[in-house]
Structures are given as C-alpha cells and as structure tokens.
C-alpha cells in the first residue's frame, strides 16, 4: 500500500532537528513554496503530531480531509492551492487541541499517513518531523523504507 500511494512521488525529503524551535516547519513551508514557484509539484507530510504548525503556516487550518478510493485526499494549500498537505492538524476538533498519545498510537498514525494518503503525482514530498530523536522518527523512516528517499535536511542553530 505504501508503494501504491507514493508511486507518483519522485523525491522524498525528511526535515529533522535535535531540538525544537529551530525552524523545521518554517523551512519545510518555505522550501515547498520555493519549489512550487519553480514549477514543481510539491506535498508536505507533517508528522509532528504534537505540534502540527504547517496547516497554520499555509493558512489551511480550517480545511478538512476527505476520503477517496485510495485513502485520504491531501488538503490543497498555499495561495494557489497547489501544495498537497497532510497533517494531524486537519483531524483535530480544534487546532489547539493537545495530542496526548503513547508511542504505539503515534506510530500507527504515521504509518497510516504514509500508506493511506493519495498523493498523486509529486516531484517532491517534504516530511516535517517532530523535534528530537523519538520513536516517531524511526516509524517514519521504517514506513518510508520501501521508497527512494532523496535525503534529509538537518536544521540546527549556531550555538
């Protein structure tokens, strides 16, 4: 199933950091906008389950996720509605709701995001990860293992 919904994705790029507040989500958003401006088809998978900020950054926080035959349809975000976006932020009742889940439930949702989102044809899928080195990172990499990862960007601060 992972390969089916990601079959049309040419490059997958993970964005990581060792701590929070370094600008991962901002980098993901700006990179997606720059690639889209350059004529590329772009998607963002927000697996920062406890702090899903991408929907707000792209002014899509009031959007809803819909189902199709091959899974969830990503929300189209950005000024031109050209960036495909999936985030737990779309599944919460209110954008500020806390997600207090143990590892297995988080890991299951990450696997579902990878296998059950119908991305269609994308040049780039940018994956915004949570801060640190948690189980969510291992689950994300494991779920994406069948795919060809382009690489990872590690966001740091000078100190």
C-alpha positions as CSV (number, residue, x, y, z in Angstrom):
1,X,0.0,0.0,0.0
2,X,2.9,2.4,0.8
3,X,4.3,2.0,-2.7
4,X,0.9,2.4,-4.3
5,X,0.1,5.9,-2.8
6,X,3.7,7.0,-3.1
7,X,4.3,5.6,-6.5
8,X,3.9,9.0,-8.2
9,X,6.2,10.8,-5.7
10,X,9.7,11.3,-7.3
11,X,11.7,12.6,-4.3
12,X,11.1,12.3,-0.6
13,X,13.0,14.7,1.7
14,X,13.0,14.5,5.5
15,X,13.5,17.6,7.6
16,X,14.9,16.8,11.1
17,X,16.4,18.5,14.1
18,X,17.8,17.5,17.5
19,X,15.6,20.1,19.4
20,X,12.5,22.1,19.0
21,X,12.2,25.7,17.9
22,X,14.9,25.7,15.3
23,X,12.6,26.4,12.3
24,X,11.9,23.0,10.8
25,X,8.3,23.8,9.9
26,X,9.3,27.2,8.6
27,X,12.0,25.6,6.4
28,X,9.5,23.0,5.1
29,X,7.0,25.7,4.2
30,X,9.5,28.0,2.5
31,X,11.1,25.1,0.7
32,X,7.7,23.9,-0.6
33,X,6.7,27.4,-1.7
34,X,10.1,27.9,-3.5
35,X,9.8,24.5,-5.3
36,X,6.2,25.2,-6.2
37,X,7.2,28.6,-7.5
38,X,9.9,26.9,-9.6
39,X,7.2,24.8,-11.3
40,X,7.5,21.6,-9.2
41,X,4.5,19.6,-7.8
42,X,5.0,19.6,-4.0
43,X,3.5,18.0,-1.0
44,X,4.2,18.3,2.7
45,X,3.6,15.4,5.2
46,X,3.5,16.9,8.7
47,X,4.4,14.1,11.1
48,X,5.0,16.5,14.0
49,X,1.9,15.0,15.8
50,X,2.2,17.1,19.0
51,X,2.9,20.4,17.3
52,X,1.3,20.5,13.8
53,X,2.1,24.0,12.7
54,X,2.2,23.6,8.9
55,X,-1.6,24.0,8.4
56,X,-1.4,27.4,10.1
57,X,1.7,28.5,8.2
58,X,-0.1,27.8,4.9
59,X,-3.4,29.2,6.2
60,X,-5.2,25.9,5.7
61,X,-6.0,25.1,9.4
62,X,-9.8,25.2,8.7
63,X,-9.6,22.7,5.9
64,X,-10.9,19.1,6.2
65,X,-9.5,15.9,4.9
66,X,-11.7,13.8,2.6
67,X,-11.7,10.1,1.6
68,X,-11.3,8.7,-1.9
69,X,-11.0,5.1,-3.1
70,X,-7.2,5.0,-2.4
71,X,-7.3,6.7,1.0
72,X,-7.2,10.3,2.4
73,X,-7.0,13.1,-0.1
74,X,-4.4,15.7,1.0
75,X,-5.6,19.3,1.5
76,X,-4.5,21.7,-1.2
77,X,-2.8,24.7,0.5
78,X,-0.9,27.8,-0.4
79,X,-2.0,30.9,-2.2
80,X,-2.5,28.9,-5.5
81,X,-3.9,25.8,-3.7
82,X,-1.0,23.9,-5.3
83,X,0.7,22.3,-2.3
84,X,-0.7,19.0,-1.2
85,X,-0.7,18.8,2.6
86,X,-1.5,16.1,5.2
87,X,-1.3,16.8,8.9
88,X,-2.9,15.6,12.2
89,X,-4.0,19.3,12.5
90,X,-6.8,18.5,10.0
91,X,-8.0,15.6,12.1
92,X,-8.3,17.5,15.4
93,X,-11.6,19.1,16.5
94,X,-9.8,22.4,17.3
95,X,-6.4,23.4,16.1
96,X,-5.0,24.0,19.6
97,X,-6.2,20.5,20.9
98,X,-3.4,18.6,22.6
99,X,-2.4,15.2,21.2
100,X,-1.6,13.1,24.3
101,X,-0.8,9.7,22.8
102,X,1.6,6.9,23.7
103,X,4.1,5.7,21.1
104,X,2.1,2.9,19.5
105,X,-0.8,5.1,18.6
106,X,1.5,7.8,17.2
107,X,3.5,5.2,15.2
108,X,0.2,3.8,13.8
109,X,-0.9,7.2,12.6
110,X,2.5,7.8,10.9
111,X,2.2,4.5,9.1
112,X,-1.3,5.4,8.1
113,X,-0.2,8.8,6.8
114,X,2.4,7.1,4.7
115,X,0.2,4.3,3.4
116,X,-3.2,5.9,3.2
117,X,-2.7,9.3,1.7
118,X,-3.4,9.6,-2.0
119,X,-0.5,12.0,-3.0
120,X,-0.9,11.6,-6.8
121,X,2.0,12.9,-8.9
122,X,4.5,14.9,-6.9
123,X,8.1,16.0,-7.7
124,X,8.8,16.4,-4.0
125,X,7.3,15.2,-0.8
126,X,8.7,17.1,2.2
127,X,8.3,15.4,5.6
128,X,8.2,17.7,8.6
129,X,9.3,15.6,11.6
130,X,8.9,16.4,15.3
131,X,11.9,17.7,17.3
132,X,14.4,15.3,18.8
133,X,15.1,11.6,18.1
134,X,11.9,9.9,19.1
135,X,10.1,6.8,18.0
136,X,8.2,8.9,15.5
137,X,11.4,9.3,13.5
138,X,12.1,5.5,13.5
139,X,8.4,4.9,12.5
140,X,8.7,7.5,9.7
141,X,11.9,6.0,8.2
142,X,10.6,2.5,8.6
143,X,7.3,3.3,6.8
144,X,9.2,5.1,4.0
145,X,11.8,2.3,3.7
146,X,10.3,0.8,0.5
147,X,10.6,4.3,-1.1
148,X,13.6,6.0,-2.5
149,X,14.4,8.8,-0.1
150,X,16.2,11.8,-1.6
151,X,17.8,12.6,1.7
152,X,17.4,14.7,4.8
153,X,17.9,18.3,5.9
154,X,19.2,18.7,9.5
155,X,18.1,22.1,10.9
156,X,20.4,23.4,13.6
157,X,21.2,26.7,15.4
158,X,24.7,28.2,15.7
159,X,25.1,27.6,19.5
